[in-house]
Amino acid sequence: MFRSLIYLSSVSILFPLVLSFIRKQYLDKVLKILFCYLLVSLVVEVVATYWAFVLHKSNHFMLNAFAVIECILISLMFSQAFVSTRLKTLTLSITITFTIFSIALFSYAESFFVFNSTISTVACLLINTWVFVYYYQVLQNPKKLALFKVPMFWISIGCSIYFSGTLFVFLYGEIILLDKSKTLYQNLWIIYYILLFIFRTLLAIGIWFSKTPLQSSPSSRPERQ
């Protein structure tokens, strides 16, 4: 069952990717960045799986690099969805700071080749912050269009579920690793793969509604502050 769940969550990357190709003429800036993220996810997942299960080598350095790239791309995606110019600038500034911090942390001996939970935890916190800010923007700018037809709404739900859950897995996993409990450790991975499947399914739903406006308030123009 555990392996079946792994395969199912891995194959689920095709849901949003295939829909992106089908509806490519409707992809705006936000969804184009999302498409780039999905492509990077696919490449990393294939290479990391081959590296671990075929070559039997540690793929932790790939996972560390992906955590940084993932945070950068998703942060860029949210910066495009934000209306306020100041908020866009702040998001980009924090993302650049996070990138510099990650490179500095990886510069320590062997740090890059051992799974770094600190980077992943910070990345999850940042992305969850962007999600909450986007929700606040939606509440501040209500519109006539049904919210359930807005792509960014589904993307935000997917991000909040996946990265909040992943944050729990990372933090709780530190305790499990100390206890050396294999059963509980495997249960954490089961939770992770379920979260990953839900995340990618919600991204696919968001892409399906790609004909609708991506901003929370299409009638509003970004404020030049």
C-alpha positions, 0 to 999 in steps of 0.5 A, a space after each residue: 500500500 505504501 509503494 502504491 501511495 508513492 506511485 499515485 502521488 508521483 503520477 499526480 504531477 501529470 494532472 496539472 501538467 497535462 491540463 497546462 498543455 491543454 489550456 496553454 492559451 489561457 495561461 496568464 503570468 501566475 499560471 505560467 510560473 506555476 507551469 514552470 514549477 510543475 516542470 521543475 517538480 517533474 524533473 527533480 522527482 524523476 531524477 531524485 527517484 532514479 538516484 535513490 532507487 536505482 543508483 542507491 545514492 543519497 538524493 538529499 542535495 536535490 531535495 535541498 536545492 528543490 526546496 529553495 527553487 520551489 519557494 522562489 517560484 511559488 513566491 513569484 507566483 503569489 507576487 504576481 497575484 498580489 495587487 499592491 505594488 508595495 506588497 509585490 516588492 516586499 515579497 520579492 525582497 523577502 524571497 531574495 533574502 531567503 535565497 541568500 540565507 539558503 546559500 549561506 547555510 548550504 556553504 557549511 561542510 556537508 550541509 548541502 548533502 544532508 537533508 536540511 529541515 531548517 530550509 524546508 521549514 522556513 520555506 513552508 512558513 514563507 509560503 503559508 504567509 503568502 497564502 494568508 496575505 492572499 486570503 486577506 486580499 480576497 476579503 478586502 476586494 470582494 467581487 461578483 465573480 464566483 470565488 470557486 472559479 478563480 484559479 488562484 483560489 484553488 492554488 492557494 487552498 492547495 498551498 495552505 493544505 500542503 505546506 501547512 501539513 508538510 511543516 507539521 511533518 518536518 517538525 514532528 519528524 524531528 521528534 520521530 527521528 529521535 525516537 527511532 520509531 520506524 512505524 511512526 516515521 512511515 506514517 509521516 511519509 504516508 501523510 506527506 504523500 497524501 498531502 502531495 496528491 491533494 496539492 497537485 489535484 487542487 493545482 489541476 482544478 485551478 488550471 482548469 478554471 484558467 479562463 477566469 481572472 487571476 487577480 482577487 479583484 480584476 476591477 482594481 488596479 495596482 496602487 502605485 505607492 
